[in-house]
Amino acid sequence: MRLAHINLVARDAGALAGFYIDVLKCEPLREPRMLSGEKVSRGNGLSNCEIYAIWLKFPELERPFLEIHEHKVTHDRDQPRVNEPGFGHLSFQMDDISAALSDIIQAGGVQIGEITDFGTPEKPFLIAYARDPEGNVLELEQVSTRVASL
């Protein structure tokens, strides 16, 4: 068994996909598609379901991929918190956590908490949490031998 994909349900799939492509360097895996019909509704249990689906490849990784869905009918919810049960976050490793946070904020996301070093002086391991423009939680990781100024 292996993990096939990770799904995010978006308010605006195109805009959210653009964020993951521009800021977190994901790449389109196929052309976006509209999913609908009896099979789709039977499979997910939602009658008359229509879904705009975008698949993105994570940087340097073929599988799993990121699947972004925009349903014709959605139910609003509060933004997830870091400590809520269920899906927690997507985690990305990068060379420059400060630059990534800046890019996320410029693209409409927000930072949660502070950049924190969980490593040692010899081997820093920086982490930070942020939200994408739709409020999904991201964990950013920077493993390096040299810490950029926080």
ABEGO torsion letter per residue (X at the ends): XBBABBBBBBABAAAAAAAAAAAAGBBBABBBBBBBEAAAAAAAGBBGBBBBBBBBBBBGBAOBBBBBBBBABBBBBBBBBAABBEBABBBBBBABAAAAAAAAAAAGBBBBEBBBBABBAABBBBBBBBBBAAGBBBBBBBBBABBBBX
